[in-house]
Amino acid sequence: MMVASTRSGSGIGRVLRAPVEGRTWREFGYLMLGLPLSTLYFGLAVTGVSLGAGLLVTFLGVPVLAGVLAMCRGFGRLERARVRGLLRVDVAEPEPVRAKKAGALAAMGALLKSGSAWRHVLYSVVHFPWAVTSFCVALVFWAYGWAFLLYPLWFWVFPAFTDQPGLQLFQNDTYAYYLDSPLEVTLTCMAGLAVTLATPWVVRALTTADRVLVAGLLGPSRLAHRVSELESDRGVVVDTAAADLRRIERDLHDGAQARLVALAMDLGLAKEKLTEDPRAAARMVDEAHGEVKIALQELRDLARGIHPAVLTDRGLDAALSSVASRCAVPVRVAVDLPARPAAAIEGIAYFTVCELLQNISKHSGARTASVDVWKSGDRLLLQVADDGRGGADAGAGSGLAGLAERLDAVDGVFVVDSPAAGGTTVTAELPWRA
């Protein structure tokens, strides 16, 4: 009950503060400024496009249309700055217009082929009727709300032009109505209060449409945004592959290769001693045999780190059970998959669980852990949980941040829930098919 009362009080306070908040005044100013600017955009855009289209029968139509497109891109820059300053919405710059060749003709051709430039022209035309509508609605609500709310402060200032006391609000040939009693003045004030309290929400609804228009027409296209994401993901994949190659090279150089070099030297010494001291040679061969076993184990571990054979042969269930058996913490594994996902996704899921279990062994101080893998729709979900100390940080620079980048490169999602009170749950979501 106390929580409900607190929330209720907070909601009422928010409603009462809304008419005088800076956000409300900024949004109202945005709508008031939008009409004159939109009128300018509309007039210049329609005139320029009409003139350019009419002159296309001559060469002059091309530079005129290119100039109109460049001008509308300038309008878009101004609108993005206005949205950023007054609505506190940061709309990214659209993709730049790049000409394949140098020269004025190539630049004009690039402008005429630019979908972004034509979206700016469309915004200049479409926004005008919306700017008129939002200007009128916002101004009416704002003016009538504050006028009625403050009516008791100013109604006595204006003289009555009839024999009746008070202010004449409405009159025609049949009747006249006056606010000449305290009750009527109070009701007017209350009506003004209701309209004033509703005005911020009306203004916010109107500016929401402006946000959608600016983001949809003046920002980067979905294709350009997707290309940018893919370029970034490609860089992550390339960096990850390079890091894996360096790790494999380092493990080979410092592990198996060093052991094999030492083994070759030991066998050479044993060969020299074979005739002089057969017993010592036999002992050295026996030691070399032990080194061979260790080197083979290191090579198996390295091969498992590249891509384990059990994952290829038997899938995630057997592969994750094998990983869990080697974890320093008892791990419960539950895999519920109707079929095997794409091989690349299967590998990413496997190595994600491997790294998470390694973190649990090294850093969590947990007593138990669990791994759950299942399919939901067209997504593969995995969850790794432990009862350790918690407080895991997925910030930049940590191993968890690296996992998040790897999953993001394949349109995956990576969420870490690790309260300081203890326990960590990591949930990862991957596409079922690559």
Backbone hydrogen bonds, N-H to C=O, Kabsch-Sander energy under -0.5 kcal/mol:
donor,donor_aa,acceptor,acceptor_aa,energy
5,S,1,M,-2.4
6,T,2,M,-2.3
7,R,3,V,-2.5
8,S,4,A,-2.4
9,G,5,S,-2.5
10,S,6,T,-2.4
11,G,7,R,-2.4
12,I,8,S,-2.3
13,G,9,G,-2.4
14,R,10,S,-2.0
15,V,11,G,-2.0
16,L,12,I,-2.4
17,R,13,G,-2.0
18,A,14,R,-1.5
20,V,17,R,-1.4
21,E,17,R,-0.6
21,E,18,A,-1.1
25,W,21,E,-1.7
26,R,22,G,-2.5
27,E,23,R,-2.5
28,F,24,T,-2.5
29,G,25,W,-2.5
30,Y,26,R,-2.1
31,L,27,E,-2.0
32,M,28,F,-2.3
33,L,29,G,-2.4
34,G,30,Y,-1.4
35,L,31,L,-0.9
37,L,33,L,-1.6
38,S,34,G,-2.9
39,T,35,L,-2.5
40,L,36,P,-1.9
41,Y,37,L,-2.7
42,F,38,S,-3.0
43,G,39,T,-2.4
44,L,40,L,-2.3
45,A,41,Y,-2.8
46,V,42,F,-2.6
47,T,43,G,-2.1
48,G,44,L,-2.7
49,V,45,A,-2.7
50,S,46,V,-2.3
51,L,47,T,-2.5
52,G,48,G,-2.8
53,A,49,V,-2.8
54,G,50,S,-2.2
55,L,51,L,-1.7
56,L,53,A,-0.9
57,V,54,G,-0.5
58,T,55,L,-2.0
61,G,55,L,-1.5
61,G,58,T,-1.0
62,V,59,F,-1.0
64,V,60,L,-1.7
65,L,61,G,-2.4
66,A,62,V,-2.5
67,G,63,P,-2.4
68,V,64,V,-2.3
69,L,65,L,-2.4
70,A,66,A,-2.4
71,M,67,G,-2.5
72,C,68,V,-2.5
73,R,69,L,-1.9
74,G,70,A,-1.6
75,F,71,M,-2.0
76,G,72,C,-2.3
77,R,73,R,-1.9
78,L,74,G,-2.0
79,E,75,F,-2.5
80,R,76,G,-2.6
81,A,77,R,-1.8
82,R,78,L,-2.1
83,V,79,E,-2.7
84,R,80,R,-2.3
85,G,81,A,-2.3
86,L,82,R,-2.6
87,L,82,R,-0.6
87,L,83,V,-1.3
88,R,83,V,-0.6
89,V,83,V,-1.4
91,V,89,V,-0.9
92,A,90,D,-0.5
98,R,96,P,-0.7
99,A,97,V,-0.5
107,A,103,G,-1.8
108,M,104,A,-2.6
109,G,105,L,-2.4
110,A,106,A,-2.2
111,L,107,A,-2.0
112,L,108,M,-2.4
113,K,109,G,-1.6
114,S,110,A,-0.6
114,S,111,L,-0.9
115,G,113,K,-0.6
118,W,114,S,-1.6
119,R,115,G,-1.9
120,H,116,S,-1.5
121,V,117,A,-1.6
122,L,118,W,-2.3
123,Y,119,R,-2.3
124,S,120,H,-2.0
125,V,121,V,-1.5
126,V,122,L,-3.2
127,H,123,Y,-2.6
128,F,125,V,-0.5
130,W,126,V,-1.0
131,A,127,H,-2.9
132,V,128,F,-2.2
133,T,129,P,-2.2
134,S,130,W,-3.0
135,F,131,A,-2.3
136,C,132,V,-2.2
137,V,133,T,-2.6
138,A,134,S,-2.4
139,L,135,F,-2.4
140,V,136,C,-2.4
141,F,137,V,-2.3
142,W,138,A,-2.6
143,A,139,L,-2.9
144,Y,140,V,-2.4
145,G,141,F,-2.1
146,W,142,W,-2.1
147,A,143,A,-2.4
148,F,144,Y,-2.5
149,L,145,G,-2.3
150,L,146,W,-2.3
151,Y,148,F,-1.0
153,L,150,L,-1.7
154,W,150,L,-0.7
154,W,151,Y,-1.2
155,F,151,Y,-2.1
157,V,154,W,-1.3
158,F,154,W,-0.7
161,F,159,P,-0.5
167,L,179,L,-0.7
169,L,167,L,-0.6
169,L,177,Y,-1.5
170,F,177,Y,-1.1
172,N,175,Y,-2.1
177,Y,170,F,-2.2
179,L,167,L,-1.2
180,D,178,Y,-1.0
185,V,181,S,-2.2
186,T,182,P,-2.5
187,L,183,L,-2.7
188,T,184,E,-2.2
189,C,185,V,-2.2
190,M,186,T,-2.5
191,A,187,L,-2.5
192,G,188,T,-2.3
193,L,189,C,-2.1
194,A,190,M,-2.3
195,V,191,A,-2.3
196,T,192,G,-2.6
197,L,193,L,-2.5
198,A,194,A,-1.6
199,T,195,V,-1.7
202,V,198,A,-1.8
203,V,199,T,-2.9
204,R,200,P,-2.3
205,A,201,W,-1.9
206,L,202,V,-2.1
207,T,203,V,-2.6
208,T,204,R,-1.6
209,A,205,A,-1.2
210,D,206,L,-1.3
211,R,207,T,-2.5
212,V,208,T,-2.1
213,L,209,A,-2.3
214,V,210,D,-2.7
215,A,211,R,-2.7
216,G,212,V,-2.5
217,L,213,L,-2.5
218,L,213,L,-0.5
218,L,214,V,-2.1
219,G,214,V,-0.6
225,H,221,S,-2.7
226,R,222,R,-2.5
227,V,223,L,-2.6
228,S,224,A,-2.3
229,E,225,H,-2.2
230,L,226,R,-2.6
231,E,227,V,-2.4
232,S,228,S,-2.2
233,D,229,E,-2.9
234,R,230,L,-2.6
235,G,231,E,-1.9
236,V,232,S,-1.9
237,V,233,D,-2.7
238,V,234,R,-2.7
239,D,235,G,-2.5
240,T,236,V,-2.6
241,A,237,V,-2.6
242,A,238,V,-2.5
243,A,239,D,-2.4
244,D,240,T,-2.4
245,L,241,A,-2.4
246,R,242,A,-2.2
247,R,243,A,-2.2
248,I,244,D,-2.6
249,E,245,L,-2.6
250,R,246,R,-2.5
251,D,247,R,-2.7
252,L,248,I,-2.6
253,H,249,E,-2.6
254,D,250,R,-2.9
255,G,251,D,-1.7
256,A,251,D,-0.6
257,Q,252,L,-2.7
259,R,255,G,-2.2
260,L,256,A,-2.7
261,V,257,Q,-2.2
262,A,258,A,-2.2
263,L,259,R,-2.6
264,A,260,L,-2.4
265,M,261,V,-2.0
266,D,262,A,-2.5
267,L,263,L,-2.6
268,G,264,A,-2.0
269,L,265,M,-2.3
270,A,266,D,-2.5
271,K,267,L,-2.2
272,E,268,G,-1.7
273,K,269,L,-1.9
274,L,270,A,-0.7
274,L,271,K,-0.6
276,E,272,E,-0.5
277,D,273,K,-2.9
281,A,277,D,-2.4
282,A,278,P,-2.6
283,R,279,R,-2.1
284,M,280,A,-2.4
285,V,281,A,-2.4
286,D,282,A,-2.3
287,E,283,R,-2.2
288,A,284,M,-2.4
289,H,285,V,-2.2
290,G,286,D,-1.6
291,E,287,E,-2.0
292,V,288,A,-2.2
293,K,289,H,-1.8
294,I,290,G,-2.0
295,A,291,E,-2.7
296,L,292,V,-2.5
297,Q,293,K,-2.1
298,E,294,I,-2.4
299,L,295,A,-2.3
300,R,296,L,-2.3
301,D,297,Q,-2.6
302,L,298,E,-2.4
303,A,299,L,-2.6
304,R,300,R,-2.6
305,G,301,D,-1.8
306,I,302,L,-1.3
307,H,303,A,-2.5
312,T,308,P,-1.4
313,D,309,A,-2.6
314,R,310,V,-2.7
315,G,310,V,-0.6
315,G,311,L,-1.2
319,A,315,G,-2.0
320,L,316,L,-3.2
321,S,317,D,-1.9
322,S,318,A,-2.0
323,V,319,A,-2.0
324,A,320,L,-2.8
325,S,321,S,-1.8
326,R,322,S,-0.8
326,R,323,V,-1.0
327,C,324,A,-1.0
332,R,369,A,-2.2
333,V,331,V,-0.5
334,A,371,V,-2.7
336,D,334,A,-0.5
336,D,373,V,-3.1
337,L,335,V,-0.5
342,A,432,W,-2.1
346,E,342,A,-2.8
347,G,343,A,-2.3
348,I,344,A,-2.1
349,A,345,I,-2.6
350,Y,346,E,-2.2
351,F,347,G,-2.5
352,T,348,I,-2.1
353,V,349,A,-2.2
354,C,350,Y,-2.4
355,E,351,F,-2.3
356,L,352,T,-2.2
357,L,353,V,-2.8
358,Q,354,C,-2.0
359,N,355,E,-2.2
360,I,356,L,-2.1
361,S,357,L,-2.3
362,K,358,Q,-2.0
363,H,359,N,-3.1
364,S,359,N,-0.8
364,S,360,I,-0.9
365,G,360,I,-0.7
366,A,360,I,-0.5
369,A,330,P,-1.9
370,S,385,A,-2.5
371,V,332,R,-3.2
372,D,383,Q,-2.7
373,V,334,A,-2.6
374,W,381,L,-2.5
375,K,336,D,-0.8
376,S,379,R,-2.7
379,R,376,S,-1.5
380,L,430,L,-3.6
381,L,374,W,-2.9
381,L,379,R,-0.5
382,L,428,A,-2.5
383,Q,372,D,-2.8
384,V,426,V,-2.5
385,A,370,S,-2.2
386,D,424,T,-2.0
387,D,368,T,-1.4
389,R,364,S,-2.5
391,G,418,S,-0.6
391,G,419,P,-0.7
394,A,392,A,-0.6
398,S,395,G,-1.6
402,G,398,S,-1.5
403,L,399,G,-1.9
404,A,400,L,-2.4
405,E,401,A,-2.1
406,R,402,G,-2.0
407,L,403,L,-2.5
408,D,404,A,-2.3
409,A,405,E,-1.5
410,V,407,L,-1.3
411,D,408,D,-1.8
412,G,407,L,-3.0
413,V,429,E,-2.4
415,V,427,T,-2.9
417,D,425,T,-2.7
418,S,416,V,-0.6
422,G,419,P,-1.5
423,G,388,G,-2.1
424,T,386,D,-1.5
425,T,417,D,-2.7
426,V,384,V,-2.8
427,T,415,V,-2.7
427,T,425,T,-0.5
428,A,382,L,-3.0
429,E,413,V,-2.7
430,L,380,L,-3.0
432,W,378,D,-2.4
